[in-house]
């Protein structure tokens, strides 16, 4: 026994066809709003709320591996959640995501979502 805590479960978000290439979609999974994107054939999942103005990132545009907030155009890296342009300076949480049998699944820890203001 290694003593490691068990990994959070992958939970279903929705049908894989609901997330088209280049267009995000927001899902509520385990009480969290998570934006899922398909960019260059790969799935990404991150907290849906922009840390600058709380806009839904699912409505943002994708370019060069980043999503731009639809309100003030600050960009976040899809893979890491790190901020890539002003006015955002605080990143968003990312989550492992996969597609299984036509369903998008996101690995979401149990418990309350982190407060972006922390």
C-alpha positions as CSV (number, residue, x, y, z in Angstrom):
1,X,0.0,0.0,0.0
2,X,1.4,3.3,-1.0
3,X,-0.7,5.6,1.2
4,X,-1.7,7.7,-1.8
5,X,-5.3,9.1,-1.7
6,X,-7.6,7.6,-4.3
7,X,-7.9,9.6,-7.5
8,X,-11.1,11.6,-8.0
9,X,-13.5,9.9,-10.3
10,X,-14.2,10.7,-13.9
11,X,-17.8,11.9,-14.1
12,X,-19.9,12.1,-17.2
13,X,-20.3,15.6,-18.6
14,X,-22.4,15.0,-21.8
15,X,-22.4,13.5,-25.2
16,X,-19.1,13.9,-27.1
17,X,-21.0,15.4,-30.1
18,X,-22.1,18.4,-28.0
19,X,-18.5,19.8,-28.0
20,X,-17.5,20.6,-31.5
21,X,-14.1,21.6,-32.7
22,X,-13.3,25.2,-31.8
23,X,-16.4,25.8,-29.7
24,X,-16.7,25.5,-26.0
25,X,-19.6,24.2,-23.9
26,X,-20.2,24.6,-20.2
27,X,-21.3,21.7,-18.0
28,X,-22.2,21.5,-14.3
29,X,-20.3,18.5,-12.9
30,X,-20.3,17.7,-9.1
31,X,-21.6,21.3,-8.4
32,X,-18.8,23.0,-10.5
33,X,-19.2,24.9,-13.7
34,X,-16.6,23.5,-16.1
35,X,-15.9,24.6,-19.7
36,X,-15.0,21.9,-22.1
37,X,-13.3,22.6,-25.4
38,X,-12.2,20.6,-28.4
39,X,-9.1,22.3,-29.9
40,X,-7.1,20.7,-32.7
41,X,-8.8,17.4,-32.0
42,X,-8.0,17.3,-28.3
43,X,-10.3,17.9,-25.3
44,X,-9.6,20.4,-22.5
45,X,-11.6,21.1,-19.4
46,X,-11.2,24.1,-17.1
47,X,-13.2,26.2,-14.6
48,X,-15.8,28.1,-16.6
49,X,-15.5,31.4,-14.8
50,X,-13.0,34.0,-15.8
51,X,-10.9,35.1,-12.8
52,X,-11.1,38.7,-13.9
53,X,-14.8,39.3,-14.6
54,X,-16.6,36.0,-13.9
55,X,-17.7,35.6,-17.6
56,X,-18.3,32.1,-18.9
57,X,-15.1,31.0,-20.7
58,X,-17.2,28.5,-22.6
59,X,-18.4,31.4,-24.8
60,X,-14.8,32.5,-25.4
61,X,-12.9,32.2,-28.7
62,X,-10.0,29.7,-29.2
63,X,-6.7,30.6,-30.7
64,X,-3.1,29.2,-30.4
65,X,-4.0,26.9,-27.6
66,X,-5.8,29.6,-25.5
67,X,-9.3,30.6,-24.8
68,X,-10.1,34.3,-24.7
69,X,-12.6,35.6,-22.2
70,X,-15.7,36.9,-24.1
71,X,-15.9,40.1,-22.0
72,X,-12.4,41.6,-21.8
73,X,-10.4,39.2,-24.0
74,X,-7.9,38.1,-21.4
75,X,-6.5,34.7,-22.5
76,X,-6.0,31.4,-20.6
77,X,-3.9,28.5,-21.7
78,X,-6.2,25.5,-22.4
79,X,-3.7,22.9,-21.1
80,X,-2.5,24.7,-17.9
81,X,-5.1,27.3,-17.1
82,X,-2.3,29.9,-16.8
83,X,-3.1,33.5,-17.8
84,X,-1.6,34.5,-21.1
85,X,-2.7,38.1,-21.6
86,X,-4.1,41.0,-19.6
87,X,-6.4,41.8,-17.9
88,X,-6.2,38.4,-16.4
89,X,-3.4,37.7,-14.0
90,X,-4.8,34.7,-12.0
91,X,-5.2,31.3,-13.7
92,X,-8.1,28.9,-13.7
93,X,-8.1,25.2,-12.6
94,X,-7.8,22.6,-15.3
95,X,-9.2,19.0,-15.1
96,X,-8.3,15.7,-16.8
97,X,-10.9,15.0,-19.5
98,X,-11.5,12.0,-21.8
99,X,-14.0,10.6,-24.2
100,X,-15.3,7.1,-23.5
101,X,-18.0,5.4,-25.7
102,X,-19.3,8.8,-27.0
103,X,-19.4,10.4,-23.6
104,X,-17.1,13.2,-22.3
105,X,-15.9,12.5,-18.8
106,X,-14.1,15.0,-16.5
107,X,-12.1,14.0,-13.5
108,X,-13.5,16.3,-10.8
109,X,-12.5,16.2,-7.1
110,X,-15.2,15.9,-4.5
111,X,-16.0,18.9,-2.3
112,X,-16.6,22.6,-3.0
113,X,-14.9,24.3,-5.9
114,X,-12.0,26.6,-5.1
115,X,-12.9,30.3,-4.8
116,X,-11.1,32.1,-7.6
117,X,-10.7,35.0,-5.3
118,X,-8.4,33.1,-2.9
